[in-house]
């Protein structure tokens, strides 16, 4: 049972590390999208017109 617990620990640890890396990538990718939204206010004006 000890080896199973170690395997599960490694599996969960790798999953958490991958999730943290994915979250970091998403945060880095949010900045260009925000800049694009600020430079392109045209879509916001279309519903008003």
GROMACS elastic network, one bead per residue, 0.5 to 0.9 nm:
[ bonds ]
;  ai    aj funct       b0    kb
    1     4     6  0.50921   500
    1     5     6  0.63483   500
    1     6     6  0.87657   500
    2     5     6  0.51921   500
    2     6     6  0.63405   500
    2     7     6  0.86769   500
    3     6     6  0.50573   500
    3     7     6  0.61212   500
    3     8     6  0.85884   500
    4     7     6  0.50274   500
    4     8     6  0.61152   500
    4     9     6  0.84890   500
    5     8     6  0.50616   500
    5     9     6  0.60403   500
    5    10     6  0.86406   500
    6    10     6  0.62252   500
    6    11     6  0.85411   500
    7    10     6  0.51905   500
    7    11     6  0.61086   500
    7    12     6  0.86038   500
    8    12     6  0.60166   500
    8    13     6  0.83325   500
    9    12     6  0.52260   500
    9    13     6  0.59198   500
    9    14     6  0.84961   500
   10    14     6  0.60190   500
   10    15     6  0.84704   500
   11    14     6  0.52808   500
   11    15     6  0.62008   500
   11    16     6  0.87057   500
   12    15     6  0.50062   500
   12    16     6  0.61428   500
   12    17     6  0.85506   500
   13    16     6  0.51672   500
   13    17     6  0.61364   500
   13    18     6  0.85810   500
   14    17     6  0.50067   500
   14    18     6  0.60681   500
   14    19     6  0.85198   500
   15    18     6  0.51062   500
   15    19     6  0.60951   500
   15    20     6  0.85621   500
   16    19     6  0.50270   500
   16    20     6  0.60754   500
   16    21     6  0.85370   500
   17    20     6  0.51055   500
   17    21     6  0.61560   500
   17    22     6  0.85886   500
   18    21     6  0.50517   500
   18    22     6  0.61149   500
   18    23     6  0.85911   500
   19    22     6  0.50159   500
   19    23     6  0.61206   500
   19    24     6  0.85793   500
   20    23     6  0.50595   500
   20    24     6  0.61765   500
   20    25     6  0.86918   500
   21    24     6  0.50500   500
   21    25     6  0.62650   500
   21    26     6  0.86643   500
   22    25     6  0.51094   500
   22    26     6  0.62074   500
   22    27     6  0.86809   500
   23    26     6  0.50657   500
   23    27     6  0.62263   500
   23    28     6  0.86960   500
   24    27     6  0.51399   500
   24    28     6  0.62825   500
   24    29     6  0.86633   500
   25    28     6  0.51091   500
   25    29     6  0.61545   500
   25    30     6  0.87074   500
   26    29     6  0.50345   500
   26    30     6  0.61974   500
   27    30     6  0.52292   500
   27    31     6  0.72427   500
   28    31     6  0.60700   500
   28    32     6  0.80910   500
   29    32     6  0.60837   500
   29    33     6  0.69549   500
   30    33     6  0.52896   500
   30    34     6  0.62592   500
   30    35     6  0.88118   500
   31    34     6  0.51897   500
   31    35     6  0.63510   500
   31    36     6  0.87201   500
   32    35     6  0.50430   500
   32    36     6  0.61120   500
   32    37     6  0.85863   500
   33    36     6  0.50317   500
   33    37     6  0.61747   500
   33    38     6  0.87097   500
   34    37     6  0.50787   500
   34    38     6  0.63420   500
   34    39     6  0.87532   500
   35    38     6  0.51282   500
   35    39     6  0.62291   500
   35    40     6  0.85604   500
   36    39     6  0.51200   500
   36    40     6  0.59884   500
   36    41     6  0.89395   500
   37    40     6  0.51489   500
   37    41     6  0.65074   500
   38    41     6  0.61959   500
   39    42     6  0.88014   500
   40    43     6  0.71714   500
   40    44     6  0.85051   500
   41    44     6  0.54287   500
   41    45     6  0.66377   500
   42    45     6  0.51227   500
   42    46     6  0.63953   500
   43    46     6  0.52617   500
   43    47     6  0.73250   500
   44    47     6  0.62659   500
   44    48     6  0.72535   500
   45    48     6  0.52580   500
   45    49     6  0.63201   500
   46    49     6  0.52062   500
